[in-house]
Structure formats: C-alpha cells, structure tokens
Amino acid sequence: MAIKRLTVGQLAMIAIILDEEEEENQKPTRRYWIHDTLKKRKTEGEYWTLYRHLVEDEEKFFQYFRMSTYQFNMLLQKIENDISRRNTNFRECLSSKEKLAVCLRYLATGDSFTTIAFSYRMGISSVRRAVLEVCDAIIKKILQEYIPTPGREQWEKNIEEFWNKWNFPNCVGAIDGKHVIIVAPPNSGSLYFNYKKTFSIVLLALVDANYNFIAVNVGALGKSSDGGILSKSKMGKAIFDNKFNIPSNKLFPGSNISAPCVILGDEAFPLKNTLQDP
C-alpha cells in the first residue's frame, strides 16, 4: 500500500494540534476552593484571637484601632445596617464588627490589603471589600454629622477659639496640604510625582483651632501645588466666591479697628482678603 506523503503545511498543522493537546493535559487542576489558612480564620485570625483581649484594656484598644471602645461601638451602631450581610448555604459572611475592625486596622496602619489579609486569615478581595463597604457607610451615615457645612455660628466660635488659644485675631481656620504616598497608577507618567520625589495624592484640609476638620478636599494629583488645588476645588471656590458663610469684617478684640476674617496658610497659598500667609 502506498504511503501518502504530507505537505509541509499539513505537518505543521499536526504539530500545532499535538502541542495544544499537550499543554491542555499539563494544566494544573484546582485542588481546593478555600485555602487552608483561610479555614482557620476563627482560630488563628487576628480579630478572633486578639479583639477580646483588647476590649479588656482600653489603652491597648486605642493603640490598635486609634479610637476608644466607646467610639468603636458608637460607630458600629451607626453603620451596622449598611455593612451587614446574610449568610448563605455556601459561605458564612463576615460580621459587621469584624469588617469594622479590618477597616480601622487598615486605616490606622496604612498596611497593604495583602498584609491585613494574612494577619486576619482572610482573602485579599474580602479585605478590600470590607474596607470599601465600611468607608462608604461612614461617608453615607456620619459625614454630614461630623463635618457639616459650617454656618455663621461655627465661624464665630472658631474666631473666639483662635484668639483664646493661639492669640491670633479674626481667624476662622487654618489650611494646609498633606501628600499621601501611593503606588503610581499605570500609564500616569509624572501626574502623581511630587516635589518630595514620591508618588502621591493630596489631602487639603481646613481645620479649626483644635485641629478638627472643617472641610477637606481629597484626591488631587501629587504634582499640583496647594494653592493650585485650592483654587480648583469646590472648597476653594466656596471660600473665594463668599459662599462659605465666612464673616466679612470683624472688630479686633478690645479695639474699634475692623479687619477681614481670614484663613491662615503658608507661602504655598496666594494672599487674598480671606486668605492670609506669612
């Protein structure tokens, strides 16, 4: 019987098919759905092994979460309904208290999701989801309560406190920026590269005499200056367009001299009627 000769193209096609079959046979099979370390969350996880001891020591609790047990429980009460989930037949959901603990620890330390996941014996995606859920719930439930839009009464109180505590008259607040270091987003070039030679986003904060936030702007590019960020932000436009309810003029304490009410900043900010720098 005559043997049919194959062309070079046919031989190449056969080689490709055999190679693909070999690769498919070599693909590793998934041996587990949940890693063994995650199964030990309730016996070895940081929340389950440490939290009950922290509750018994107020000082240690504050060092760990950066808030007291009272503040922790009050915060949990306000957001619990928004972060609670129902268990299913396939998986037990994280409790609302454990989610809050994970989020606060992440915010208090600045550790990566991966580091928190290992210490709490959780998946990285579970940590990420818990942090985002808790932060969203905090913004939704208590942002307006703790950082409300200031009114005339609040500004008058700030002026009095700045004078009594810092001996500076007609001051309604102080402003500055903070660079929060990040990993540069893909294809972002130098947008987030700042003068400190790191990649960052900027938190611009207006505070009262006791360092409490009055208003904030978060997320500006690291390359931007504090003055530029302020001028483009909603906060800055509200200040410069007189939409922030800041009193225009006020008598200096113990005198009949009238002067504008101002916000204090450093040399990065422009000099304006409502903004004073050195």
Backbone as CSV, one residue per row, in Angstrom:
resi,resn,N_x,N_y,N_z,CA_x,CA_y,CA_z,C_x,C_y,C_z
1,MET,0.852,-1.191,0.000,0.000,0.000,0.000,0.893,1.249,0.000
2,ALA,0.564,2.158,-0.857,1.369,3.379,-0.985,1.106,4.315,0.195
3,ILE,2.172,4.899,0.698,2.050,5.836,1.817,1.898,7.244,1.262
4,LYS,0.841,7.917,1.714,0.572,9.278,1.233,1.527,10.243,1.908
5,ARG,2.190,11.009,1.102,3.118,11.994,1.647,2.363,13.269,2.067
6,LEU,2.721,13.772,3.258,2.097,15.002,3.749,2.925,16.218,3.356
7,THR,2.229,17.286,3.075,2.922,18.534,2.745,3.489,19.162,4.015
8,VAL,4.370,20.126,3.816,4.969,20.832,4.960,3.884,21.535,5.788
9,GLY,2.880,22.125,5.102,1.796,22.824,5.808,0.976,21.873,6.662
10,GLN,0.701,20.661,6.123,-0.070,19.693,6.892,0.705,19.203,8.108
11,LEU,2.011,18.971,7.931,2.838,18.555,9.056,2.880,19.624,10.156
12,ALA,2.958,20.881,9.748,2.975,21.975,10.716,1.668,22.040,11.492
13,MET,0.546,21.812,10.773,-0.764,21.835,11.432,-0.869,20.721,12.462
14,ILE,-0.396,19.529,12.124,-0.434,18.407,13.058,0.414,18.708,14.292
15,ALA,1.579,19.324,14.102,2.464,19.656,15.218,1.801,20.651,16.169
16,ILE,1.103,21.636,15.607,0.411,22.636,16.434,-0.678,21.985,17.263
17,ILE,-1.481,21.092,16.631,-2.574,20.412,17.338,-2.027,19.559,18.481
18,LEU,-0.965,18.790,18.225,-0.373,17.946,19.263,0.182,18.792,20.413
19,ASP,0.775,19.948,20.087,1.343,20.825,21.109,0.246,21.394,22.004
20,GLU,-0.897,21.797,21.399,-2.012,22.331,22.178,-2.603,21.273,23.101
21,GLU,-2.707,20.032,22.598,-3.234,18.954,23.433,-2.310,18.687,24.622
22,GLU,-1.007,18.777,24.395,-0.051,18.546,25.474,-0.160,19.622,26.541
23,GLU,-0.339,20.894,26.110,-0.482,21.993,27.058,-1.738,21.840,27.902
24,GLU,-2.863,21.419,27.267,-4.107,21.242,27.998,-3.972,20.138,29.043
25,ASN,-3.250,19.093,28.699,-3.072,17.991,29.644,-2.186,18.377,30.817
26,GLN,-1.329,19.401,30.611,-0.405,19.817,31.665,-0.990,20.884,32.568
27,LYS,-2.181,21.436,32.280,-2.787,22.464,33.112,-3.087,21.900,34.501
28,PRO,-2.638,22.588,35.572,-2.887,22.064,36.919,-4.369,22.146,37.271
29,THR,-4.838,21.158,37.927,-6.235,21.169,38.383,-6.323,21.853,39.728
30,ARG,-7.407,22.574,39.954,-7.608,23.276,41.221,-7.966,22.262,42.299
31,ARG,-7.159,22.234,43.337,-7.318,21.201,44.340,-8.181,21.628,45.517
32,TYR,-8.420,22.929,45.647,-9.232,23.393,46.772,-9.970,24.661,46.378
33,TRP,-11.061,24.941,47.083,-11.828,26.164,46.843,-11.397,27.250,47.820
34,ILE,-11.173,26.881,49.076,-10.710,27.809,50.099,-9.364,27.313,50.618
35,HIS,-8.389,28.198,50.649,-7.066,27.807,51.131,-7.135,27.415,52.605
36,ASP,-6.264,26.504,53.009,-6.280,26.001,54.381,-6.093,27.110,55.411
37,THR,-5.284,28.136,55.090,-5.076,29.227,56.052,-6.348,30.022,56.294
38,LEU,-7.203,30.135,55.260,-8.446,30.881,55.404,-9.465,30.113,56.236
39,LYS,-9.349,28.799,56.233,-10.271,27.991,57.024,-10.026,28.158,58.527
40,LYS,-8.863,28.699,58.881,-8.508,28.854,60.289,-8.735,30.286,60.781
41,ARG,-9.577,31.035,60.068,-9.815,32.441,60.426,-10.298,32.591,61.866
42,LYS,-11.205,31.726,62.303,-11.796,31.864,63.632,-10.932,31.277,64.743
43,THR,-9.868,30.610,64.392,-8.978,30.063,65.413,-7.617,30.751,65.442
44,GLU,-7.192,31.282,64.282,-5.876,31.909,64.205,-5.906,33.350,63.704
45,GLY,-7.047,33.801,63.208,-7.146,35.162,62.683,-6.990,36.204,63.769
46,GLU,-6.425,37.341,63.416,-6.107,38.395,64.388,-7.344,38.915,65.110
47,TYR,-8.450,39.028,64.408,-9.671,39.524,65.055,-10.130,38.558,66.144
48,TRP,-10.166,37.270,65.813,-10.715,36.274,66.732,-9.776,35.974,67.891
49,THR,-8.490,36.172,67.722,-7.551,35.867,68.794,-7.181,37.086,69.629
50,LEU,-7.314,38.287,69.083,-6.818,39.492,69.749,-7.909,40.423,70.258
51,TYR,-9.012,40.528,69.525,-10.021,41.540,69.847,-10.532,41.410,71.280
52,ARG,-10.837,40.194,71.702,-11.416,40.012,73.042,-10.457,40.451,74.143
53,HIS,-9.152,40.386,73.883,-8.179,40.848,74.867,-8.051,42.373,74.839
54,LEU,-8.160,42.956,73.646,-8.061,44.408,73.535,-9.216,45.101,74.252
55,VAL,-10.401,44.497,74.190,-11.578,45.090,74.833,-11.363,45.242,76.336
56,GLU,-10.542,44.377,76.903,-10.299,44.405,78.346,-9.253,45.441,78.742
57,ASP,-8.579,46.039,77.769,-7.524,47.028,78.041,-7.752,48.239,77.153
58,GLU,-8.297,49.303,77.740,-8.675,50.478,76.959,-7.479,51.120,76.260
59,GLU,-6.344,51.145,76.933,-5.159,51.768,76.336,-4.678,50.987,75.117
60,LYS,-4.616,49.663,75.233,-4.191,48.831,74.115,-5.200,48.903,72.965
61,PHE,-6.471,48.956,73.313,-7.519,49.061,72.288,-7.319,50.338,71.473
62,PHE,-7.045,51.446,72.159,-6.850,52.724,71.467,-5.600,52.681,70.592
63,GLN,-4.533,52.064,71.080,-3.314,51.969,70.289,-3.529,51.154,69.015
64,TYR,-4.386,50.158,69.103,-4.610,49.261,67.965,-5.556,49.870,66.932
65,PHE,-6.675,50.445,67.400,-7.699,50.956,66.480,-7.686,52.480,66.320
66,ARG,-6.902,53.175,67.145,-6.859,54.649,67.145,-8.202,55.252,67.567
67,MET,-8.961,54.530,68.342,-10.201,55.056,68.923,-10.553,54.223,70.143
68,SER,-11.389,54.788,71.008,-11.784,54.096,72.231,-12.834,53.031,71.936
69,THR,-13.087,52.168,72.917,-14.127,51.149,72.747,-15.495,51.805,72.585
70,TYR,-15.720,52.910,73.300,-16.992,53.626,73.170,-17.172,54.153,71.751
71,GLN,-16.134,54.760,71.194,-16.209,55.282,69.825,-16.398,54.150,68.820
72,PHE,-15.719,53.030,69.065,-15.854,51.876,68.177,-17.300,51.388,68.146
73,ASN,-17.875,51.206,69.323,-19.243,50.687,69.403,-20.264,51.696,68.877
74,MET,-20.024,52.980,69.103,-20.930,54.007,68.593,-20.896,54.031,67.066
75,LEU,-19.688,53.944,66.496,-19.545,53.912,65.042,-20.209,52.669,64.463
76,LEU,-20.006,51.533,65.108,-20.617,50.288,64.644,-22.139,50.393,64.641
77,GLN,-22.689,50.996,65.667,-24.139,51.142,65.761,-24.699,51.989,64.626
78,LYS,-23.946,53.008,64.219,-24.428,53.914,63.184,-24.395,53.290,61.788
79,ILE,-23.431,52.389,61.536,-23.257,51.872,60.176,-23.586,50.389,60.042
80,GLU,-23.978,49.742,61.135,-24.140,48.287,61.132,-25.121,47.808,60.070
81,ASN,-26.245,48.474,59.945,-27.252,48.038,58.969,-26.745,48.120,57.534
82,ASP,-25.800,49.014,57.282,-25.302,49.206,55.921,-24.210,48.210,55.540
83,ILE,-23.578,47.591,56.517,-22.470,46.681,56.198,-22.781,45.233,56.558
84,SER,-23.956,44.967,57.111,-24.331,43.591,57.456,-24.805,42.850,56.210
85,ARG,-24.460,41.585,56.118,-24.874,40.736,55.010,-25.411,39.417,55.561
86,ARG,-26.302,38.767,54.791,-26.872,37.489,55.212,-25.962,36.331,54.818
87,ASN,-25.898,35.333,55.691,-25.146,34.121,55.368,-25.891,33.322,54.302
88,THR,-25.151,32.545,53.545,-25.735,31.667,52.521,-25.415,30.218,52.867
89,ASN,-25.971,29.307,52.085,-25.699,27.885,52.302,-24.264,27.523,51.949
90,PHE,-23.604,28.382,51.189,-22.249,28.082,50.723,-21.166,28.795,51.523
91,ARG,-21.502,29.937,52.105,-20.457,30.712,52.778,-21.051,31.557,53.904
92,GLU,-20.280,31.632,55.002,-20.656,32.475,56.129,-20.049,33.865,55.932
93,CYS,-20.889,34.882,56.008,-20.417,36.253,55.791,-19.630,36.761,56.994
94,LEU,-18.768,37.737,56.746,-18.069,38.400,57.841,-19.070,39.193,58.664
95,SER,-18.889,39.204,59.970,-19.764,40.005,60.821,-19.453,41.484,60.620
96,SER,-20.412,42.320,60.948,-20.212,43.756,60.805,-19.089,44.252,61.707
97,LYS,-18.946,43.659,62.890,-17.884,44.073,63.814,-16.511,43.714,63.263
98,GLU,-16.402,42.536,62.648,-15.126,42.124,62.071,-14.765,43.004,60.878
99,LYS,-15.745,43.371,60.065,-15.489,44.273,58.938,-14.970,45.613,59.428
100,LEU,-15.602,46.138,60.477,-15.167,47.427,61.009,-13.751,47.322,61.566
101,ALA,-13.444,46.222,62.251,-12.100,46.024,62.796,-11.064,45.986,61.675
102,VAL,-11.362,45.273,60.605,-10.447,45.187,59.464,-10.212,46.566,58.856
103,CYS,-11.276,47.312,58.654,-11.161,48.640,58.038,-10.367,49.596,58.916
104,LEU,-10.667,49.626,60.208,-9.969,50.543,61.111,-8.486,50.196,61.224
105,ARG,-8.183,48.902,61.223,-6.779,48.499,61.289,-6.038,48.908,60.023
106,TYR,-6.706,48.780,58.891,-6.114,49.197,57.620,-5.851,50.706,57.625
107,LEU,-6.830,51.486,58.086,-6.684,52.936,58.104,-5.664,53.385,59.152
108,ALA,-5.583,52.664,60.265,-4.684,53.059,61.348,-3.226,52.773,61.023
109,THR,-2.962,51.739,60.235,-1.584,51.324,59.977,-1.075,51.707,58.601
110,GLY,-1.971,51.800,57.619,-1.526,52.018,56.250,-0.950,50.772,55.615
111,ASP,-1.131,49.611,56.276,-0.654,48.348,55.695,-1.407,48.039,54.405
112,SER,-0.832,47.162,53.601,-1.471,46.753,52.358,-2.617,45.793,52.639
113,PHE,-3.517,45.633,51.661,-4.594,44.651,51.781,-4.005,43.251,51.984
114,THR,-2.886,42.987,51.334,-2.262,41.662,51.446,-1.806,41.387,52.878
115,THR,-1.169,42.376,53.508,-0.700,42.207,54.882,-1.864,41.973,55.838
116,ILE,-2.905,42.784,55.702,-4.087,42.618,56.553,-4.721,41.251,56.316
117,ALA,-4.766,40.818,55.053,-5.383,39.533,54.723,-4.653,38.381,55.412
118,PHE,-3.332,38.417,55.423,-2.564,37.350,56.076,-2.802,37.345,57.588
119,SER,-2.798,38.514,58.210,-2.930,38.552,59.666,-4.340,38.203,60.124
120,TYR,-5.347,38.529,59.321,-6.731,38.228,59.693,-7.222,36.906,59.111
121,ARG,-6.356,36.216,58.373,-6.711,34.949,57.743,-7.939,35.112,56.834
122,MET,-7.860,36.121,55.961,-8.941,36.417,55.034,-8.377,36.537,53.631
123,GLY,-9.252,36.437,52.622,-8.835,36.676,51.264,-8.576,38.152,51.027
124,ILE,-7.668,38.447,50.107,-7.358,39.851,49.810,-8.597,40.583,49.309
125,SER,-9.383,39.936,48.465,-10.598,40.568,47.950,-11.598,40.818,49.071
126,SER,-11.637,39.949,50.083,-12.546,40.142,51.216,-12.137,41.361,52.040
127,VAL,-10.831,41.533,52.223,-10.341,42.709,52.949,-10.680,43.980,52.181
128,ARG,-10.409,43.963,50.879,-10.698,45.136,50.049,-12.193,45.483,50.112
129,ARG,-13.030,44.470,49.992,-14.480,44.695,50.009,-14.931,45.240,51.367
130,ALA,-14.364,44.714,52.457,-14.736,45.176,53.794,-14.355,46.645,53.991
131,VAL,-13.146,47.019,53.556,-12.689,48.402,53.713,-13.582,49.356,52.921
132,LEU,-13.890,49.003,51.690,-14.706,49.882,50.850,-16.132,49.993,51.390
133,GLU,-16.696,48.882,51.853,-18.063,48.907,52.396,-18.139,49.800,53.626
134,VAL,-17.185,49.637,54.529,-17.201,50.424,55.764,-16.995,51.908,55.472
135,CYS,-16.047,52.231,54.600,-15.798,53.640,54.264,-17.015,54.276,53.598
136,ASP,-17.645,53.550,52.692,-18.854,54.067,52.039,-19.960,54.308,53.058
137,ALA,-20.104,53.390,54.010,-21.146,53.533,55.028,-20.866,54.727,55.944
138,ILE,-19.585,54.943,56.282,-19.220,56.088,57.125,-19.547,57.396,56.419
139,ILE,-19.190,57.472,55.133,-19.487,58.688,54.368,-20.995,58.916,54.290
140,LYS,-21.735,57.863,54.064,-23.180,57.965,53.902,-23.877,58.359,55.200
141,LYS,-23.439,57.787,56.323,-24.171,57.929,57.575,-23.726,59.100,58.448
142,ILE,-22.421,59.376,58.510,-21.979,60.331,59.531,-21.112,61.484,59.012
143,LEU,-20.862,61.538,57.700,-20.049,62.641,57.190,-20.685,63.987,57.501
144,GLN,-21.958,64.121,57.183,-22.639,65.396,57.383,-22.784,65.730,58.860
145,GLU,-22.795,64.692,59.689,-22.929,64.912,61.133,-21.643,65.466,61.740
146,TYR,-20.488,64.971,61.293,-19.224,65.346,61.907,-18.466,66.413,61.123
147,ILE,-18.713,66.532,59.828,-18.115,67.628,59.057,-19.250,68.340,58.310
148,PRO,-20.126,69.021,59.031,-21.237,69.709,58.363,-20.751,70.980,57.679
149,THR,-21.543,71.480,56.756,-21.221,72.767,56.140,-21.290,73.843,57.218
150,PRO,-20.182,74.537,57.480,-20.166,75.498,58.598,-21.078,76.694,58.338
151,GLY,-21.692,77.161,59.401,-22.535,78.349,59.328,-21.904,79.500,60.096
152,ARG,-22.604,80.596,60.171,-22.080,81.797,60.823,-21.697,81.524,62.281
153,GLU,-22.524,80.745,62.965,-22.266,80.445,64.373,-20.951,79.685,64.553
154,GLN,-20.666,78.728,63.641,-19.430,77.960,63.715,-18.214,78.842,63.480
155,TRP,-18.289,79.747,62.509,-17.164,80.639,62.243,-16.890,81.547,63.441
156,GLU,-17.946,82.063,64.063,-17.770,82.924,65.233,-17.085,82.162,66.369
157,LYS,-17.450,80.915,66.533,-16.821,80.077,67.559,-15.350,79.852,67.243
158,ASN,-15.040,79.613,65.964,-13.649,79.412,65.554,-12.806,80.650,65.817
159,ILE,-13.357,81.830,65.520,-12.640,83.089,65.745,-12.297,83.250,67.218
160,GLU,-13.259,82.957,68.067,-13.042,83.076,69.510,-11.968,82.098,69.990
161,GLU,-11.994,80.854,69.481,-11.027,79.853,69.924,-9.619,80.158,69.421
162,PHE,-9.489,80.668,68.190,-8.169,81.024,67.675,-7.565,82.174,68.494
163,TRP,-8.402,83.090,68.903,-7.901,84.206,69.707,-7.500,83.735,71.102
164,ASN,-8.334,82.926,71.736,-8.056,82.474,73.098,-6.888,81.483,73.155
165,LYS,-6.762,80.630,72.160,-5.760,79.569,72.206,-4.462,79.948,71.516
166,TRP,-4.555,80.706,70.411,-3.365,80.998,69.612,-3.058,82.489,69.514
167,ASN,-3.875,83.316,70.162,-3.624,84.759,70.214,-3.563,85.384,68.822
168,PHE,-4.394,84.875,67.906,-4.474,85.446,66.560,-5.920,85.888,66.319
169,PRO,-6.134,87.164,65.996,-7.498,87.683,65.881,-8.126,87.423,64.507
170,ASN,-9.437,87.368,64.489,-10.219,87.283,63.244,-9.844,86.098,62.363
171,CYS,-9.438,84.999,62.976,-9.057,83.810,62.217,-10.171,82.767,62.302
172,VAL,-10.637,82.303,61.133,-11.726,81.320,61.108,-11.229,79.893,60.916
173,GLY,-9.953,79.741,60.487,-9.425,78.401,60.260,-8.007,78.455,59.721
174,ALA,-7.353,77.296,59.698,-6.012,77.158,59.128,-6.054,76.073,58.064
175,ILE,-5.251,76.238,57.013,-5.314,75.313,55.879,-3.924,74.840,55.494
176,ASP,-3.826,73.576,55.097,-2.567,73.037,54.594,-2.852,71.744,53.831
177,GLY,-1.845,71.280,53.089,-1.976,70.057,52.304,-1.099,68.953,52.859
178,LYS,-1.509,67.720,52.669,-0.752,66.546,53.089,-0.641,65.586,51.914
179,HIS,0.593,65.227,51.553,0.819,64.259,50.476,0.677,62.840,51.025
180,VAL,-0.247,62.087,50.473,-0.467,60.695,50.867,0.192,59.818,49.809
181,ILE,1.227,59.093,50.209,2.026,58.308,49.259,1.200,57.149,48.693
182,ILE,1.298,56.950,47.379,0.579,55.876,46.691,1.527,55.167,45.722
183,VAL,1.074,54.051,45.196,1.745,53.415,44.069,1.222,54.088,42.806
184,ALA,2.120,54.525,41.954,1.708,55.270,40.765,0.769,54.436,39.904
185,PRO,-0.410,54.975,39.531,-1.323,54.248,38.638,-0.665,53.971,37.288
186,PRO,-1.053,52.901,36.607,-0.454,52.572,35.303,-0.617,53.714,34.305
187,ASN,0.430,53.966,33.539,0.410,54.951,32.443,0.081,56.368,32.922
188,SER,0.390,56.677,34.189,0.079,58.010,34.717,1.232,58.998,34.549
189,GLY,2.387,58.495,34.098,3.520,59.394,33.883,3.937,60.099,35.166
190,SER,4.069,61.421,35.079,4.512,62.209,36.236,3.357,62.926,36.932
191,LEU,2.119,62.562,36.609,0.963,63.268,37.174,0.949,63.217,38.700
192,TYR,1.360,62.090,39.268,1.301,61.924,40.714,2.666,62.115,41.381
193,PHE,3.671,62.512,40.603,5.033,62.660,41.130,5.188,64.040,41.752
194,ASN,5.519,64.095,43.051,5.560,65.375,43.753,6.989,65.861,43.997
195,TYR,7.100,67.027,44.613,8.411,67.642,44.840,9.251,66.870,45.858
196,LYS,8.628,65.962,46.609,9.358,65.132,47.564,9.920,63.872,46.899
197,LYS,9.745,63.781,45.575,10.250,62.647,44.778,9.514,61.346,45.085
198,THR,8.238,61.460,45.448,7.401,60.279,45.645,6.107,60.465,44.844
199,PHE,5.335,59.397,44.716,4.037,59.486,44.058,2.967,59.641,45.137
200,SER,2.022,60.541,44.917,1.052,60.820,45.981,-0.231,61.420,45.426
201,ILE,-1.259,61.387,46.285,-2.434,62.229,46.121,-2.436,63.200,47.299
202,VAL,-3.166,64.286,47.184,-3.091,65.348,48.188,-4.400,65.455,48.960
203,LEU,-4.256,65.490,50.286,-5.369,65.816,51.174,-5.207,67.273,51.577
204,LEU,-6.135,68.111,51.162,-6.125,69.523,51.528,-7.184,69.724,52.600
205,ALA,-6.763,70.210,53.767,-7.682,70.272,54.907,-7.733,71.670,55.509
206,LEU,-8.955,72.096,55.824,-9.203,73.325,56.571,-9.625,72.914,57.974
207,VAL,-8.885,73.396,58.998,-9.127,72.937,60.367,-9.400,74.122,61.292
208,ASP,-10.000,73.791,62.462,-10.254,74.829,63.457,-9.078,74.921,64.425
209,ALA,-9.248,75.658,65.510,-8.149,75.897,66.455,-7.732,74.634,67.191
210,ASN,-8.570,73.598,67.156,-8.277,72.344,67.853,-7.905,71.223,66.883
211,TYR,-7.539,71.581,65.650,-7.110,70.649,64.601,-8.243,69.777,64.067
212,ASN,-9.489,70.101,64.355,-10.612,69.343,63.813,-10.908,69.797,62.388
213,PHE,-11.223,68.845,61.510,-11.534,69.186,60.120,-12.815,70.011,60.035
214,ILE,-12.737,71.090,59.259,-13.926,71.869,58.908,-14.374,71.485,57.507
215,ALA,-13.421,71.366,56.606,-13.694,70.964,55.218,-12.437,70.314,54.659
216,VAL,-12.609,69.377,53.714,-11.467,68.682,53.124,-11.664,68.532,51.622
217,ASN,-10.552,68.427,50.923,-10.541,68.063,49.502,-9.517,66.950,49.345
218,VAL,-9.936,65.791,48.843,-9.067,64.621,48.791,-8.932,64.127,47.352
219,GLY,-7.704,63.773,46.951,-7.509,63.096,45.680,-6.829,63.896,44.593
220,ALA,-6.396,65.111,44.884,-5.716,65.909,43.859,-4.381,65.271,43.487
221,LEU,-3.918,65.522,42.270,-2.665,64.951,41.769,-1.476,65.444,42.579
222,GLY,-0.530,64.544,42.837,0.628,64.891,43.642,1.483,66.004,43.069
223,LYS,1.463,66.184,41.747,2.305,67.215,41.132,1.750,68.624,41.386
224,SER,0.492,68.736,41.815,-0.155,70.039,41.962,0.277,70.726,43.254
225,SER,0.309,72.052,43.231,0.638,72.826,44.425,-0.601,73.008,45.281
226,ASP,-0.403,73.299,46.560,-1.538,73.503,47.465,-2.418,74.659,46.998
227,GLY,-1.771,75.742,46.547,-2.543,76.898,46.081,-3.357,76.583,44.847
228,GLY,-2.759,75.817,43.922,-3.482,75.430,42.710,-4.637,74.510,43.004
229,ILE,-4.434,73.575,43.931,-5.511,72.658,44.303,-6.661,73.424,44.928
230,LEU,-6.342,74.368,45.821,-7.386,75.150,46.486,-8.211,75.942,45.484
231,SER,-7.560,76.570,44.525,-8.276,77.419,43.574,-9.226,76.623,42.682
232,LYS,-8.899,75.326,42.424,-9.718,74.498,41.544,-10.763,73.673,42.302
233,SER,-10.634,73.590,43.614,-11.521,72.735,44.404,-12.837,73.440,44.719
234,LYS,-13.841,72.627,45.043,-15.127,73.195,45.470,-14.964,74.009,46.741
235,MET,-14.091,73.522,47.630,-13.840,74.241,48.873,-13.268,75.629,48.591
236,GLY,-12.263,75.705,47.711,-11.657,76.991,47.389,-12.620,77.946,46.710
237,LYS,-13.413,77.419,45.770,-14.381,78.273,45.084,-15.428,78.806,46.051
238,ALA,-15.821,77.987,47.018,-16.797,78.442,48.018,-16.201,79.549,48.885
239,ILE,-14.915,79.416,49.206,-14.249,80.434,50.031,-14.101,81.744,49.263
240,PHE,-13.554,81.665,48.033,-13.250,82.880,47.277,-14.498,83.552,46.702
241,ASP,-15.581,82.806,46.505,-16.824,83.383,45.992,-17.784,83.775,47.105
242,ASN,-17.272,83.771,48.345,-18.077,84.165,49.516,-19.346,83.329,49.669
243,LYS,-19.229,82.015,49.400,-20.374,81.117,49.553,-20.209,80.178,50.747
244,PHE,-19.217,80.499,51.606,-18.923,79.633,52.740,-19.407,80.241,54.061
245,ASN,-20.187,81.284,53.960,-20.768,81.949,55.138,-19.721,82.550,56.078
246,ILE,-18.490,82.803,55.565,-17.450,83.398,56.406,-17.773,84.876,56.634
247,PRO,-17.730,85.346,57.881,-17.993,86.781,58.130,-17.005,87.646,57.351
248,SER,-17.462,88.757,56.836,-16.596,89.617,56.030,-15.606,90.389,56.897
249,ASN,-16.093,91.217,57.796,-15.236,92.024,58.668,-15.677,91.875,60.113
250,LYS,-14.704,92.090,61.014,-14.998,91.990,62.438,-14.008,92.865,63.200
251,LEU,-14.458,93.461,64.319,-13.571,94.284,65.136,-12.530,93.417,65.825
252,PHE,-11.293,93.945,65.858,-10.277,93.263,66.633,-10.689,93.255,68.108
253,PRO,-10.327,92.210,68.848,-10.701,92.148,70.275,-10.174,93.355,71.050
254,GLY,-11.058,94.004,71.783,-10.664,95.129,72.625,-10.328,96.387,71.874
255,SER,-10.771,96.518,70.610,-10.478,97.731,69.849,-11.659,98.065,68.945
256,ASN,-11.571,99.234,68.294,-12.592,99.626,67.323,-12.075,99.516,65.898
257,ILE,-11.009,98.724,65.701,-10.421,98.521,64.375,-11.093,97.327,63.712
258,SER,-11.645,97.537,62.523,-12.319,96.475,61.778,-11.377,95.893,60.728
259,ALA,-11.354,94.577,60.634,-10.468,93.906,59.672,-11.160,92.647,59.153
260,PRO,-10.727,92.157,57.966,-11.357,90.952,57.412,-11.115,89.720,58.289
261,CYS,-12.028,88.780,58.217,-11.844,87.466,58.836,-11.101,86.583,57.836
262,VAL,-10.054,85.900,58.312,-9.146,85.236,57.379,-8.922,83.769,57.735
263,ILE,-8.410,83.038,56.732,-7.904,81.679,56.891,-6.383,81.756,56.821
264,LEU,-5.693,81.055,57.705,-4.236,81.068,57.742,-3.666,79.923,56.907
265,GLY,-2.672,80.237,56.083,-1.981,79.224,55.295,-0.501,79.541,55.228
266,ASP,0.280,78.709,54.532,1.702,79.001,54.375,1.945,79.671,53.022
267,GLU,3.222,79.779,52.655,3.575,80.534,51.436,3.122,79.863,50.154
268,ALA,2.614,78.639,50.240,2.126,77.956,49.032,0.789,78.512,48.561
269,PHE,0.113,79.275,49.429,-1.210,79.812,49.091,-1.116,81.287,48.714
270,PRO,-2.009,81.749,47.841,-1.982,83.171,47.448,-2.524,84.069,48.552
271,LEU,-2.099,85.283,48.561,-2.582,86.271,49.538,-3.874,86.893,49.025
272,LYS,-4.936,86.743,49.801,-6.239,87.302,49.437,-6.908,87.878,50.665
273,ASN,-8.044,88.556,50.457,-8.747,89.143,51.605,-9.136,88.099,52.637
274,THR,-9.475,86.868,52.159,-9.905,85.820,53.066,-8.819,84.787,53.340
275,LEU,-7.611,85.021,52.805,-6.523,84.053,52.970,-5.237,84.780,53.303
276,GLN,-4.705,84.509,54.492,-3.512,85.202,54.995,-2.343,84.232,55.055
277,ASP,-1.177,84.641,54.529,0.017,83.823,54.664,1.132,84.658,55.277
278,PRO,2.264,84.028,55.632,3.321,84.746,56.393,3.810,86.019,55.710
